[in-house]
Amino acid sequence: MLIIRVHEREKAQVKKLIEHLVRKISLIKEDSTFLAFDQDMTEKHGEKYIQKIVLKAKNLSYILPHIETECMRHRSITLEWA
């Protein structure tokens, strides 16, 4: 399982990044890959808003090359393997 977290000071920026990542992942994900996110579920911790995308499959390594540019470009995106 892979959890992608987006955290920013502005809620609109979180939403924009989440939508971009979901669109990108939806285009490349395999049928057996479970993708979940809640468009309206944004948490606030301190001064930052946080939202997550959850991916579940036997092997998710094929997704990493497609999202690594976004992760490097935006320090507000973190990956958590579970």
PyMOL Python script that loads the backbone (N, CA, C, O; Angstrom):
from pymol import cmd

cmd.read_pdbstr("""\
ATOM      1  N   MET A   1       0.849  -1.167   0.000  1.00  0.00           N
ATOM      2  CA  MET A   1       0.000   0.000   0.000  1.00  0.00           C
ATOM      3  C   MET A   1       0.901   1.238   0.000  1.00  0.00           C
ATOM      4  O   MET A   1       1.937   1.273   0.663  1.00  0.00           O
ATOM      5  N   LEU A   2       0.486   2.229  -0.745  1.00  0.00           N
ATOM      6  CA  LEU A   2       1.202   3.493  -0.834  1.00  0.00           C
ATOM      7  C   LEU A   2       0.246   4.625  -0.481  1.00  0.00           C
ATOM      8  O   LEU A   2      -0.854   4.723  -1.026  1.00  0.00           O
ATOM      9  N   ILE A   3       0.686   5.476   0.442  1.00  0.00           N
ATOM     10  CA  ILE A   3      -0.096   6.655   0.800  1.00  0.00           C
ATOM     11  C   ILE A   3       0.676   7.877   0.322  1.00  0.00           C
ATOM     12  O   ILE A   3       1.832   8.077   0.693  1.00  0.00           O
ATOM     13  N   ILE A   4       0.036   8.680  -0.492  1.00  0.00           N
ATOM     14  CA  ILE A   4       0.631   9.917  -0.989  1.00  0.00           C
ATOM     15  C   ILE A   4      -0.039  11.058  -0.232  1.00  0.00           C
ATOM     16  O   ILE A   4      -1.255  11.234  -0.305  1.00  0.00           O
ATOM     17  N   ARG A   5       0.753  11.818   0.486  1.00  0.00           N
ATOM     18  CA  ARG A   5       0.221  12.941   1.259  1.00  0.00           C
ATOM     19  C   ARG A   5       0.667  14.252   0.623  1.00  0.00           C
ATOM     20  O   ARG A   5       1.819  14.421   0.223  1.00  0.00           O
ATOM     21  N   VAL A   6      -0.285  15.164   0.546  1.00  0.00           N
ATOM     22  CA  VAL A   6       0.003  16.513   0.055  1.00  0.00           C
ATOM     23  C   VAL A   6      -0.294  17.472   1.199  1.00  0.00           C
ATOM     24  O   VAL A   6      -1.386  17.454   1.767  1.00  0.00           O
ATOM     25  N   HIS A   7       0.679  18.303   1.530  1.00  0.00           N
ATOM     26  CA  HIS A   7       0.504  19.255   2.630  1.00  0.00           C
ATOM     27  C   HIS A   7       1.020  20.627   2.207  1.00  0.00           C
ATOM     28  O   HIS A   7       2.161  20.777   1.770  1.00  0.00           O
ATOM     29  N   GLU A   8       0.157  21.608   2.349  1.00  0.00           N
ATOM     30  CA  GLU A   8       0.451  22.997   1.964  1.00  0.00           C
ATOM     31  C   GLU A   8      -0.264  23.946   2.911  1.00  0.00           C
ATOM     32  O   GLU A   8      -1.185  23.555   3.627  1.00  0.00           O
ATOM     33  N   ARG A   9       0.172  25.196   2.905  1.00  0.00           N
ATOM     34  CA  ARG A   9      -0.484  26.225   3.729  1.00  0.00           C
ATOM     35  C   ARG A   9      -1.835  26.635   3.159  1.00  0.00           C
ATOM     36  O   ARG A   9      -2.732  27.036   3.902  1.00  0.00           O
ATOM     37  N   GLU A  10      -1.981  26.535   1.837  1.00  0.00           N
ATOM     38  CA  GLU A  10      -3.229  26.938   1.191  1.00  0.00           C
ATOM     39  C   GLU A  10      -4.027  25.708   0.768  1.00  0.00           C
ATOM     40  O   GLU A  10      -3.511  24.817   0.094  1.00  0.00           O
ATOM     41  N   LYS A  11      -5.284  25.676   1.174  1.00  0.00           N
ATOM     42  CA  LYS A  11      -6.170  24.548   0.867  1.00  0.00           C
ATOM     43  C   LYS A  11      -6.343  24.382  -0.644  1.00  0.00           C
ATOM     44  O   LYS A  11      -6.398  23.256  -1.138  1.00  0.00           O
ATOM     45  N   ALA A  12      -6.429  25.488  -1.376  1.00  0.00           N
ATOM     46  CA  ALA A  12      -6.604  25.426  -2.835  1.00  0.00           C
ATOM     47  C   ALA A  12      -5.409  24.749  -3.512  1.00  0.00           C
ATOM     48  O   ALA A  12      -5.582  24.035  -4.499  1.00  0.00           O
ATOM     49  N   GLN A  13      -4.216  24.968  -2.996  1.00  0.00           N
ATOM     50  CA  GLN A  13      -3.015  24.351  -3.567  1.00  0.00           C
ATOM     51  C   GLN A  13      -3.018  22.848  -3.323  1.00  0.00           C
ATOM     52  O   GLN A  13      -2.615  22.075  -4.192  1.00  0.00           O
ATOM     53  N   VAL A  14      -3.470  22.434  -2.143  1.00  0.00           N
ATOM     54  CA  VAL A  14      -3.583  21.007  -1.845  1.00  0.00           C
ATOM     55  C   VAL A  14      -4.546  20.356  -2.829  1.00  0.00           C
ATOM     56  O   VAL A  14      -4.241  19.319  -3.416  1.00  0.00           O
ATOM     57  N   LYS A  15      -5.691  20.964  -3.001  1.00  0.00           N
ATOM     58  CA  LYS A  15      -6.704  20.422  -3.915  1.00  0.00           C
ATOM     59  C   LYS A  15      -6.175  20.330  -5.344  1.00  0.00           C
ATOM     60  O   LYS A  15      -6.412  19.339  -6.035  1.00  0.00           O
ATOM     61  N   LYS A  16      -5.468  21.350  -5.777  1.00  0.00           N
ATOM     62  CA  LYS A  16      -4.907  21.375  -7.134  1.00  0.00           C
ATOM     63  C   LYS A  16      -3.896  20.239  -7.336  1.00  0.00           C
ATOM     64  O   LYS A  16      -3.935  19.551  -8.356  1.00  0.00           O
ATOM     65  N   LEU A  17      -3.001  20.042  -6.379  1.00  0.00           N
ATOM     66  CA  LEU A  17      -2.010  18.970  -6.488  1.00  0.00           C
ATOM     67  C   LEU A  17      -2.649  17.590  -6.422  1.00  0.00           C
ATOM     68  O   LEU A  17      -2.257  16.687  -7.161  1.00  0.00           O
ATOM     69  N   ILE A  18      -3.636  17.421  -5.536  1.00  0.00           N
ATOM     70  CA  ILE A  18      -4.338  16.134  -5.439  1.00  0.00           C
ATOM     71  C   ILE A  18      -5.020  15.804  -6.762  1.00  0.00           C
ATOM     72  O   ILE A  18      -4.896  14.686  -7.261  1.00  0.00           O
ATOM     73  N   GLU A  19      -5.729  16.756  -7.325  1.00  0.00           N
ATOM     74  CA  GLU A  19      -6.420  16.525  -8.602  1.00  0.00           C
ATOM     75  C   GLU A  19      -5.433  16.176  -9.711  1.00  0.00           C
ATOM     76  O   GLU A  19      -5.700  15.294 -10.526  1.00  0.00           O
ATOM     77  N   HIS A  20      -4.305  16.858  -9.743  1.00  0.00           N
ATOM     78  CA  HIS A  20      -3.285  16.588 -10.761  1.00  0.00           C
ATOM     79  C   HIS A  20      -2.730  15.168 -10.606  1.00  0.00           C
ATOM     80  O   HIS A  20      -2.614  14.436 -11.589  1.00  0.00           O
ATOM     81  N   LEU A  21      -2.388  14.782  -9.372  1.00  0.00           N
ATOM     82  CA  LEU A  21      -1.851  13.447  -9.140  1.00  0.00           C
ATOM     83  C   LEU A  21      -2.873  12.355  -9.440  1.00  0.00           C
ATOM     84  O   LEU A  21      -2.526  11.340 -10.045  1.00  0.00           O
ATOM     85  N   VAL A  22      -4.115  12.544  -9.031  1.00  0.00           N
ATOM     86  CA  VAL A  22      -5.154  11.544  -9.282  1.00  0.00           C
ATOM     87  C   VAL A  22      -5.375  11.369 -10.783  1.00  0.00           C
ATOM     88  O   VAL A  22      -5.518  10.247 -11.269  1.00  0.00           O
ATOM     89  N   ARG A  23      -5.402  12.475 -11.508  1.00  0.00           N
ATOM     90  CA  ARG A  23      -5.557  12.395 -12.965  1.00  0.00           C
ATOM     91  C   ARG A  23      -4.410  11.597 -13.585  1.00  0.00           C
ATOM     92  O   ARG A  23      -4.632  10.720 -14.419  1.00  0.00           O
ATOM     93  N   LYS A  24      -3.205  11.907 -13.177  1.00  0.00           N
ATOM     94  CA  LYS A  24      -2.021  11.240 -13.716  1.00  0.00           C
ATOM     95  C   LYS A  24      -2.020   9.748 -13.371  1.00  0.00           C
ATOM     96  O   LYS A  24      -1.758   8.910 -14.234  1.00  0.00           O
ATOM     97  N   ILE A  25      -2.307   9.424 -12.129  1.00  0.00           N
ATOM     98  CA  ILE A  25      -2.319   8.024 -11.695  1.00  0.00           C
ATOM     99  C   ILE A  25      -3.453   7.253 -12.366  1.00  0.00           C
ATOM    100  O   ILE A  25      -3.269   6.095 -12.740  1.00  0.00           O
ATOM    101  N   SER A  26      -4.599   7.861 -12.520  1.00  0.00           N
ATOM    102  CA  SER A  26      -5.751   7.191 -13.149  1.00  0.00           C
ATOM    103  C   SER A  26      -5.445   6.766 -14.578  1.00  0.00           C
ATOM    104  O   SER A  26      -5.945   5.741 -15.041  1.00  0.00           O
ATOM    105  N   LEU A  27      -4.644   7.532 -15.265  1.00  0.00           N
ATOM    106  CA  LEU A  27      -4.292   7.209 -16.650  1.00  0.00           C
ATOM    107  C   LEU A  27      -3.368   6.004 -16.766  1.00  0.00           C
ATOM    108  O   LEU A  27      -3.411   5.287 -17.766  1.00  0.00           O
ATOM    109  N   ILE A  28      -2.537   5.772 -15.762  1.00  0.00           N
ATOM    110  CA  ILE A  28      -1.530   4.710 -15.866  1.00  0.00           C
ATOM    111  C   ILE A  28      -1.808   3.501 -14.982  1.00  0.00           C
ATOM    112  O   ILE A  28      -1.191   2.452 -15.165  1.00  0.00           O
ATOM    113  N   LYS A  29      -2.716   3.628 -14.037  1.00  0.00           N
ATOM    114  CA  LYS A  29      -2.909   2.531 -13.083  1.00  0.00           C
ATOM    115  C   LYS A  29      -3.500   1.295 -13.747  1.00  0.00           C
ATOM    116  O   LYS A  29      -4.291   1.374 -14.686  1.00  0.00           O
ATOM    117  N   GLU A  30      -3.088   0.171 -13.225  1.00  0.00           N
ATOM    118  CA  GLU A  30      -3.621  -1.099 -13.711  1.00  0.00           C
ATOM    119  C   GLU A  30      -5.005  -1.327 -13.112  1.00  0.00           C
ATOM    120  O   GLU A  30      -5.350  -0.744 -12.085  1.00  0.00           O
ATOM    121  N   ASP A  31      -5.785  -2.170 -13.754  1.00  0.00           N
ATOM    122  CA  ASP A  31      -7.142  -2.448 -13.277  1.00  0.00           C
ATOM    123  C   ASP A  31      -7.154  -3.034 -11.861  1.00  0.00           C
ATOM    124  O   ASP A  31      -8.105  -2.829 -11.108  1.00  0.00           O
ATOM    125  N   SER A  32      -6.095  -3.762 -11.507  1.00  0.00           N
ATOM    126  CA  SER A  32      -6.039  -4.398 -10.193  1.00  0.00           C
ATOM    127  C   SER A  32      -5.589  -3.443  -9.082  1.00  0.00           C
ATOM    128  O   SER A  32      -5.572  -3.821  -7.911  1.00  0.00           O
ATOM    129  N   THR A  33      -5.230  -2.228  -9.440  1.00  0.00           N
ATOM    130  CA  THR A  33      -4.772  -1.251  -8.445  1.00  0.00           C
ATOM    131  C   THR A  33      -5.959  -0.479  -7.882  1.00  0.00           C
ATOM    132  O   THR A  33      -6.748   0.109  -8.621  1.00  0.00           O
ATOM    133  N   PHE A  34      -6.065  -0.493  -6.559  1.00  0.00           N
ATOM    134  CA  PHE A  34      -7.115   0.239  -5.861  1.00  0.00           C
ATOM    135  C   PHE A  34      -6.633   1.668  -5.634  1.00  0.00           C
ATOM    136  O   PHE A  34      -5.535   1.883  -5.122  1.00  0.00           O
ATOM    137  N   LEU A  35      -7.451   2.638  -6.014  1.00  0.00           N
ATOM    138  CA  LEU A  35      -7.138   4.056  -5.851  1.00  0.00           C
ATOM    139  C   LEU A  35      -8.264   4.713  -5.065  1.00  0.00           C
ATOM    140  O   LEU A  35      -9.432   4.607  -5.437  1.00  0.00           O
ATOM    141  N   ALA A  36      -7.910   5.394  -3.974  1.00  0.00           N
ATOM    142  CA  ALA A  36      -8.929   6.068  -3.166  1.00  0.00           C
ATOM    143  C   ALA A  36      -8.428   7.437  -2.736  1.00  0.00           C
ATOM    144  O   ALA A  36      -7.259   7.615  -2.393  1.00  0.00           O
ATOM    145  N   PHE A  37      -9.337   8.391  -2.764  1.00  0.00           N
ATOM    146  CA  PHE A  37      -9.078   9.724  -2.233  1.00  0.00           C
ATOM    147  C   PHE A  37     -10.434  10.369  -2.015  1.00  0.00           C
ATOM    148  O   PHE A  37     -11.417  10.008  -2.662  1.00  0.00           O
ATOM    149  N   ASP A  38     -10.477  11.304  -1.120  1.00  0.00           N
ATOM    150  CA  ASP A  38     -11.724  12.000  -0.835  1.00  0.00           C
ATOM    151  C   ASP A  38     -11.531  13.463  -1.193  1.00  0.00           C
ATOM    152  O   ASP A  38     -10.718  14.150  -0.574  1.00  0.00           O
ATOM    153  N   GLN A  39     -12.254  13.938  -2.163  1.00  0.00           N
ATOM    154  CA  GLN A  39     -12.084  15.296  -2.650  1.00  0.00           C
ATOM    155  C   GLN A  39     -12.328  16.339  -1.574  1.00  0.00           C
ATOM    156  O   GLN A  39     -11.724  17.412  -1.608  1.00  0.00           O
ATOM    157  N   ASP A  40     -13.186  16.050  -0.637  1.00  0.00           N
ATOM    158  CA  ASP A  40     -13.550  17.037   0.372  1.00  0.00           C
ATOM    159  C   ASP A  40     -12.944  16.770   1.746  1.00  0.00           C
ATOM    160  O   ASP A  40     -13.246  17.482   2.704  1.00  0.00           O
ATOM    161  N   MET A  41     -12.096  15.756   1.850  1.00  0.00           N
ATOM    162  CA  MET A  41     -11.523  15.398   3.143  1.00  0.00           C
ATOM    163  C   MET A  41     -10.120  15.974   3.271  1.00  0.00           C
ATOM    164  O   MET A  41      -9.127  15.324   2.945  1.00  0.00           O
ATOM    165  N   THR A  42     -10.065  17.200   3.748  1.00  0.00           N
ATOM    166  CA  THR A  42      -8.790  17.869   3.971  1.00  0.00           C
ATOM    167  C   THR A  42      -8.663  18.147   5.459  1.00  0.00           C
ATOM    168  O   THR A  42      -9.535  18.766   6.067  1.00  0.00           O
ATOM    169  N   GLU A  43      -7.566  17.681   6.032  1.00  0.00           N
ATOM    170  CA  GLU A  43      -7.315  17.899   7.451  1.00  0.00           C
ATOM    171  C   GLU A  43      -6.433  19.134   7.612  1.00  0.00           C
ATOM    172  O   GLU A  43      -5.721  19.518   6.683  1.00  0.00           O
ATOM    173  N   LYS A  44      -6.478  19.743   8.765  1.00  0.00           N
ATOM    174  CA  LYS A  44      -5.598  20.861   9.046  1.00  0.00           C
ATOM    175  C   LYS A  44      -4.782  20.537  10.291  1.00  0.00           C
ATOM    176  O   LYS A  44      -5.332  20.283  11.364  1.00  0.00           O
ATOM    177  N   HIS A  45      -3.475  20.550  10.131  1.00  0.00           N
ATOM    178  CA  HIS A  45      -2.543  20.328  11.225  1.00  0.00           C
ATOM    179  C   HIS A  45      -1.636  21.539  11.316  1.00  0.00           C
ATOM    180  O   HIS A  45      -0.835  21.802  10.418  1.00  0.00           O
ATOM    181  N   GLY A  46      -1.769  22.265  12.396  1.00  0.00           N
ATOM    182  CA  GLY A  46      -0.983  23.489  12.535  1.00  0.00           C
ATOM    183  C   GLY A  46      -1.408  24.490  11.481  1.00  0.00           C
ATOM    184  O   GLY A  46      -2.579  24.862  11.392  1.00  0.00           O
ATOM    185  N   GLU A  47      -0.457  24.916  10.693  1.00  0.00           N
ATOM    186  CA  GLU A  47      -0.735  25.901   9.639  1.00  0.00           C
ATOM    187  C   GLU A  47      -0.893  25.271   8.258  1.00  0.00           C
ATOM    188  O   GLU A  47      -1.033  25.984   7.264  1.00  0.00           O
ATOM    189  N   LYS A  48      -0.872  23.943   8.188  1.00  0.00           N
ATOM    190  CA  LYS A  48      -0.932  23.282   6.885  1.00  0.00           C
ATOM    191  C   LYS A  48      -2.169  22.414   6.739  1.00  0.00           C
ATOM    192  O   LYS A  48      -2.647  21.806   7.696  1.00  0.00           O
ATOM    193  N   TYR A  49      -2.673  22.375   5.512  1.00  0.00           N
ATOM    194  CA  TYR A  49      -3.766  21.487   5.129  1.00  0.00           C
ATOM    195  C   TYR A  49      -3.145  20.216   4.567  1.00  0.00           C
ATOM    196  O   TYR A  49      -2.125  20.266   3.879  1.00  0.00           O
ATOM    197  N   ILE A  50      -3.758  19.088   4.860  1.00  0.00           N
ATOM    198  CA  ILE A  50      -3.228  17.793   4.418  1.00  0.00           C
ATOM    199  C   ILE A  50      -4.354  16.979   3.800  1.00  0.00           C
ATOM    200  O   ILE A  50      -5.474  16.937   4.309  1.00  0.00           O
ATOM    201  N   GLN A  51      -4.025  16.335   2.689  1.00  0.00           N
ATOM    202  CA  GLN A  51      -4.964  15.418   2.045  1.00  0.00           C
ATOM    203  C   GLN A  51      -4.150  14.247   1.515  1.00  0.00           C
ATOM    204  O   GLN A  51      -2.967  14.399   1.212  1.00  0.00           O
ATOM    205  N   LYS A  52      -4.773  13.087   1.402  1.00  0.00           N
ATOM    206  CA  LYS A  52      -4.017  11.920   0.962  1.00  0.00           C
ATOM    207  C   LYS A  52      -4.718  11.137  -0.139  1.00  0.00           C
ATOM    208  O   LYS A  52      -5.933  11.203  -0.325  1.00  0.00           O
ATOM    209  N   ILE A  53      -3.887  10.397  -0.854  1.00  0.00           N
ATOM    210  CA  ILE A  53      -4.326   9.442  -1.872  1.00  0.00           C
ATOM    211  C   ILE A  53      -3.829   8.083  -1.398  1.00  0.00           C
ATOM    212  O   ILE A  53      -2.686   7.962  -0.958  1.00  0.00           O
ATOM    213  N   VAL A  54      -4.673   7.064  -1.483  1.00  0.00           N
ATOM    214  CA  VAL A  54      -4.289   5.722  -1.071  1.00  0.00           C
ATOM    215  C   VAL A  54      -4.308   4.819  -2.294  1.00  0.00           C
ATOM    216  O   VAL A  54      -5.290   4.766  -3.034  1.00  0.00           O
ATOM    217  N   LEU A  55      -3.204   4.110  -2.491  1.00  0.00           N
ATOM    218  CA  LEU A  55      -3.095   3.134  -3.580  1.00  0.00           C
ATOM    219  C   LEU A  55      -2.780   1.771  -2.975  1.00  0.00           C
ATOM    220  O   LEU A  55      -1.955   1.657  -2.069  1.00  0.00           O
ATOM    221  N   LYS A  56      -3.444   0.747  -3.485  1.00  0.00           N
ATOM    222  CA  LYS A  56      -3.200  -0.589  -2.976  1.00  0.00           C
ATOM    223  C   LYS A  56      -3.135  -1.566  -4.136  1.00  0.00           C
ATOM    224  O   LYS A  56      -4.030  -1.618  -4.980  1.00  0.00           O
ATOM    225  N   ALA A  57      -2.053  -2.341  -4.159  1.00  0.00           N
ATOM    226  CA  ALA A  57      -1.858  -3.377  -5.174  1.00  0.00           C
ATOM    227  C   ALA A  57      -0.695  -4.255  -4.728  1.00  0.00           C
ATOM    228  O   ALA A  57       0.019  -3.919  -3.783  1.00  0.00           O
ATOM    229  N   LYS A  58      -0.512  -5.366  -5.404  1.00  0.00           N
ATOM    230  CA  LYS A  58       0.611  -6.243  -5.077  1.00  0.00           C
ATOM    231  C   LYS A  58       1.940  -5.580  -5.392  1.00  0.00           C
ATOM    232  O   LYS A  58       2.919  -5.763  -4.669  1.00  0.00           O
ATOM    233  N   ASN A  59       1.973  -4.813  -6.469  1.00  0.00           N
ATOM    234  CA  ASN A  59       3.214  -4.143  -6.869  1.00  0.00           C
ATOM    235  C   ASN A  59       2.871  -2.748  -7.381  1.00  0.00           C
ATOM    236  O   ASN A  59       2.182  -2.599  -8.390  1.00  0.00           O
ATOM    237  N   LEU A  60       3.348  -1.749  -6.692  1.00  0.00           N
ATOM    238  CA  LEU A  60       3.081  -0.362  -7.086  1.00  0.00           C
ATOM    239  C   LEU A  60       4.312   0.336  -7.649  1.00  0.00           C
ATOM    240  O   LEU A  60       4.269   1.534  -7.931  1.00  0.00           O
ATOM    241  N   SER A  61       5.393  -0.388  -7.813  1.00  0.00           N
ATOM    242  CA  SER A  61       6.634   0.240  -8.274  1.00  0.00           C
ATOM    243  C   SER A  61       6.504   0.855  -9.666  1.00  0.00           C
ATOM    244  O   SER A  61       7.262   1.765 -10.000  1.00  0.00           O
ATOM    245  N   TYR A  62       5.573   0.388 -10.476  1.00  0.00           N
ATOM    246  CA  TYR A  62       5.413   0.939 -11.817  1.00  0.00           C
ATOM    247  C   TYR A  62       4.883   2.378 -11.789  1.00  0.00           C
ATOM    248  O   TYR A  62       5.032   3.110 -12.768  1.00  0.00           O
ATOM    249  N   ILE A  63       4.276   2.779 -10.691  1.00  0.00           N
ATOM    250  CA  ILE A  63       3.714   4.132 -10.583  1.00  0.00           C
ATOM    251  C   ILE A  63       4.792   5.173 -10.269  1.00  0.00           C
ATOM    252  O   ILE A  63       4.697   6.319 -10.706  1.00  0.00           O
ATOM    253  N   LEU A  64       5.800   4.776  -9.521  1.00  0.00           N
ATOM    254  CA  LEU A  64       6.815   5.727  -9.060  1.00  0.00           C
ATOM    255  C   LEU A  64       7.476   6.550 -10.162  1.00  0.00           C
ATOM    256  O   LEU A  64       7.621   7.760  -9.992  1.00  0.00           O
ATOM    257  N   PRO A  65       7.880   5.962 -11.268  1.00  0.00           N
ATOM    258  CA  PRO A  65       8.500   6.797 -12.315  1.00  0.00           C
ATOM    259  C   PRO A  65       7.566   7.882 -12.860  1.00  0.00           C
ATOM    260  O   PRO A  65       8.022   8.918 -13.345  1.00  0.00           O
ATOM    261  N   HIS A  66       6.281   7.639 -12.778  1.00  0.00           N
ATOM    262  CA  HIS A  66       5.306   8.588 -13.299  1.00  0.00           C
ATOM    263  C   HIS A  66       5.012   9.751 -12.347  1.00  0.00           C
ATOM    264  O   HIS A  66       4.555  10.809 -12.778  1.00  0.00           O
ATOM    265  N   ILE A  67       5.273   9.553 -11.069  1.00  0.00           N
ATOM    266  CA  ILE A  67       4.988  10.623 -10.112  1.00  0.00           C
ATOM    267  C   ILE A  67       6.252  11.209  -9.473  1.00  0.00           C
ATOM    268  O   ILE A  67       6.166  12.165  -8.703  1.00  0.00           O
ATOM    269  N   GLU A  68       7.418  10.645  -9.787  1.00  0.00           N
ATOM    270  CA  GLU A  68       8.630  11.124  -9.125  1.00  0.00           C
ATOM    271  C   GLU A  68       8.947  12.577  -9.465  1.00  0.00           C
ATOM    272  O   GLU A  68       9.488  13.295  -8.623  1.00  0.00           O
ATOM    273  N   THR A  69       8.626  13.027 -10.672  1.00  0.00           N
ATOM    274  CA  THR A  69       8.863  14.424 -11.037  1.00  0.00           C
ATOM    275  C   THR A  69       8.037  15.352 -10.153  1.00  0.00           C
ATOM    276  O   THR A  69       8.528  16.385  -9.698  1.00  0.00           O
ATOM    277  N   GLU A  70       6.795  14.986  -9.917  1.00  0.00           N
ATOM    278  CA  GLU A  70       5.931  15.800  -9.061  1.00  0.00           C
ATOM    279  C   GLU A  70       6.460  15.817  -7.623  1.00  0.00           C
ATOM    280  O   GLU A  70       6.441  16.855  -6.961  1.00  0.00           O
ATOM    281  N   CYS A  71       6.927  14.673  -7.152  1.00  0.00           N
ATOM    282  CA  CYS A  71       7.445  14.590  -5.786  1.00  0.00           C
ATOM    283  C   CYS A  71       8.719  15.419  -5.631  1.00  0.00           C
ATOM    284  O   CYS A  71       8.927  16.038  -4.588  1.00  0.00           O
ATOM    285  N   MET A  72       9.554  15.437  -6.633  1.00  0.00           N
ATOM    286  CA  MET A  72      10.787  16.222  -6.576  1.00  0.00           C
ATOM    287  C   MET A  72      10.494  17.718  -6.724  1.00  0.00           C
ATOM    288  O   MET A  72      11.152  18.546  -6.095  1.00  0.00           O
ATOM    289  N   ARG A  73       9.537  18.049  -7.530  1.00  0.00           N
ATOM    290  CA  ARG A  73       9.191  19.445  -7.791  1.00  0.00           C
ATOM    291  C   ARG A  73       8.484  20.086  -6.599  1.00  0.00           C
ATOM    292  O   ARG A  73       8.672  21.269  -6.319  1.00  0.00           O
ATOM    293  N   HIS A  74       7.681  19.308  -5.911  1.00  0.00           N
ATOM    294  CA  HIS A  74       6.881  19.834  -4.798  1.00  0.00           C
ATOM    295  C   HIS A  74       7.308  19.152  -3.500  1.00  0.00           C
ATOM    296  O   HIS A  74       7.044  17.967  -3.298  1.00  0.00           O
ATOM    297  N   ARG A  75       7.950  19.886  -2.647  1.00  0.00           N
ATOM    298  CA  ARG A  75       8.359  19.325  -1.357  1.00  0.00           C
ATOM    299  C   ARG A  75       7.154  19.017  -0.479  1.00  0.00           C
ATOM    300  O   ARG A  75       7.285  18.384   0.568  1.00  0.00           O
ATOM    301  N   SER A  76       6.013  19.457  -0.899  1.00  0.00           N
ATOM    302  CA  SER A  76       4.796  19.245  -0.117  1.00  0.00           C
ATOM    303  C   SER A  76       4.162  17.879  -0.367  1.00  0.00           C
ATOM    304  O   SER A  76       3.106  17.581   0.193  1.00  0.00           O
ATOM    305  N   ILE A  77       4.784  17.051  -1.193  1.00  0.00           N
ATOM    306  CA  ILE A  77       4.276  15.706  -1.477  1.00  0.00           C
ATOM    307  C   ILE A  77       5.192  14.697  -0.801  1.00  0.00           C
ATOM    308  O   ILE A  77       6.401  14.697  -1.029  1.00  0.00           O
ATOM    309  N   THR A  78       4.612  13.834   0.033  1.00  0.00           N
ATOM    310  CA  THR A  78       5.396  12.782   0.675  1.00  0.00           C
ATOM    311  C   THR A  78       4.761  11.427   0.389  1.00  0.00           C
ATOM    312  O   THR A  78       3.549  11.311   0.212  1.00  0.00           O
ATOM    313  N   LEU A  79       5.609  10.414   0.351  1.00  0.00           N
ATOM    314  CA  LEU A  79       5.158   9.044   0.102  1.00  0.00           C
ATOM    315  C   LEU A  79       5.387   8.215   1.353  1.00  0.00           C
ATOM    316  O   LEU A  79       6.407   8.349   2.029  1.00  0.00           O
ATOM    317  N   GLU A  80       4.429   7.363   1.646  1.00  0.00           N
ATOM    318  CA  GLU A  80       4.534   6.487   2.807  1.00  0.00           C
ATOM    319  C   GLU A  80       4.133   5.070   2.384  1.00  0.00           C
ATOM    320  O   GLU A  80       3.008   4.844   1.940  1.00  0.00           O
ATOM    321  N   TRP A  81       5.043   4.140   2.522  1.00  0.00           N
ATOM    322  CA  TRP A  81       4.758   2.751   2.196  1.00  0.00           C
ATOM    323  C   TRP A  81       4.224   2.049   3.435  1.00  0.00           C
ATOM    324  O   TRP A  81       4.801   2.163   4.517  1.00  0.00           O
ATOM    325  N   ALA A  82       3.142   1.337   3.280  1.00  0.00           N
ATOM    326  CA  ALA A  82       2.567   0.623   4.415  1.00  0.00           C
ATOM    327  C   ALA A  82       2.413  -0.844   4.091  1.00  0.00           C
ATOM    328  O   ALA A  82       1.942  -1.615   4.927  1.00  0.00           O
TER     329      ALA A  82
END
""", "prot")
cmd.dss("prot")
cmd.show_as("cartoon", "prot")
cmd.util.cbc("prot")
cmd.orient("prot")
